[in-house]
């Protein structure tokens, strides 16, 4: 007589977890139950539910990629403007530095190229 566990198929959650590990989708595995509940509450269809999961996976992969590249570059320490001591250089314009760091000027400034006739 076969055991009960051998006769019954694995629960869908176990199979899904296995498949997501095999596909290397850790964010899907970590977030799908929470997002499924949110999608049900908001009345989202399955395509929008999957879109949210895929977006989270991409964001997480990009974050991990940046972290790996920073580690591979062997920088002595990760630094940001949050920890920078602007009082050490009083002449440094903090609002201007923070604005330039956002690079928004690249998006709003039209690029103008002028050519002059050669003489």
Helices and strands as residue ranges (DSSP letters): H 4-7, H 12-22, H 26-42, H 46-73, G 86-88, H 94-102, H 104-108
